[in-house]
């Protein structure tokens, strides 16, 4: 897994054919980092985590779950 910092956002990468997108949460009151996974034009899952590396890990786990 890659290590990210908030300086590297927004972040996009492809993992097992799925696109991962991570950005700072646009809700300034809740903070954190939002993530989403998609394939083509379909968003398959998304979430919110407090740390950017937790968001990336959650996206990887969601993809692994979709693949199983």
Legacy VTK file of the C-alpha trace (Angstrom):
# vtk DataFile Version 3.0
C-alpha trace
ASCII
DATASET POLYDATA
POINTS 68 float
0.000 0.000 0.000
1.218 3.486 -0.806
1.725 6.044 1.940
-0.078 9.297 1.219
0.150 12.710 2.744
-2.379 15.496 2.572
0.007 17.261 0.185
-0.690 14.537 -2.424
-4.445 15.189 -2.675
-6.589 14.679 -4.566
-5.244 11.182 -5.207
-6.243 8.825 -8.012
-4.952 5.341 -8.706
-6.040 2.047 -10.226
-6.054 -1.166 -8.200
-7.153 -4.506 -9.710
-8.973 -2.657 -12.493
-10.910 -0.345 -10.148
-10.319 3.394 -9.910
-9.727 4.849 -6.445
-10.257 8.552 -5.780
-9.381 10.199 -2.446
-9.842 13.847 -1.539
-10.245 16.030 1.518
-13.798 15.922 2.810
-15.616 18.909 1.287
-17.652 19.225 4.519
-15.448 21.644 6.489
-17.207 20.779 9.773
-16.673 17.015 9.650
-13.148 17.074 8.196
-11.471 13.793 7.238
-10.998 12.281 3.803
-13.580 10.905 1.413
-12.811 7.974 -0.864
-14.644 6.279 -3.688
-14.072 3.322 -5.959
-15.451 3.045 -9.443
-15.221 1.028 -12.606
-16.108 2.864 -15.763
-18.939 5.289 -15.003
-20.262 3.329 -12.001
-19.372 4.296 -8.425
-19.294 1.024 -6.510
-18.478 2.130 -2.969
-17.448 5.191 -0.989
-16.623 6.217 2.538
-15.150 8.730 4.939
-12.122 8.250 7.187
-10.239 10.477 9.617
-6.768 9.828 8.156
-5.786 9.777 4.495
-3.988 6.425 4.771
-7.058 4.912 6.466
-9.109 6.062 3.461
-6.713 4.353 1.046
-6.724 1.163 3.112
-10.534 1.195 3.252
-10.714 1.568 -0.529
-8.331 -1.383 -1.020
-10.388 -3.522 1.377
-13.632 -2.591 -0.390
-12.129 -3.646 -3.733
-10.825 -6.902 -2.257
-14.326 -7.594 -0.918
-15.862 -6.917 -4.345
-13.387 -9.335 -5.926
-14.149 -12.191 -3.492
LINES 1 69
68 0 1 2 3 4 5 6 7 8 9 10 11 12 13 14 15 16 17 18 19 20 21 22 23 24 25 26 27 28 29 30 31 32 33 34 35 36 37 38 39 40 41 42 43 44 45 46 47 48 49 50 51 52 53 54 55 56 57 58 59 60 61 62 63 64 65 66 67
